[in-house]
Amino acid sequence: MKLINKDILSEYGFVLKEQKSNSTEIIMTRAKVDIVLKNDGTVWYSNMGIDYPLKDLSALRKLYKEIRNTDLKPL
């Protein structure tokens, strides 16, 4: 499956959350689901200060389905 990156997230409707992003991590959000892209290449789902690792796009789609009860589709 595809690895998650900024371009993939943008394709799926995630937008940059500039007020929370910094030099070591980029935070992108869609429907109150925050995804953190760290400089070391790892991707995390962040909720209430706890980060959960995401391996690929299928893991993100599964997580989004569990949280929002709707499929994650490209825009």
TAWO-V669338 format. One line per field, one symbol per residue. ss: DSSP state (H for helix, E for strand, C for the rest). phi: phi as a letter, one per 20 degrees, with the letter a starting at -180 (. if undefined). psi: psi as a letter, one per 40 degrees, with the letter a starting at -180 (. if undefined). Layout:
# TAWO-V669338
ss: ???
phi: ???
psi: ???
This chain:
# TAWO-V669338
ss: CCCCCHHHHHHCCCEECCCCCCCCEEEEEECCEEEEEECCCCEEEEECCEEEEECCHHHHHHHHHHHHCCCCCCC
phi: .ffebffffffenfcfdffdfbfdbddccblmdedddeffneccedblndddfcebfffffffffffdlbfecfe
psi: iiihiddddddeeiihgddeiaeeihhiihffhhhhhideeihihhhfehhhihdadddddddddddefiihii.
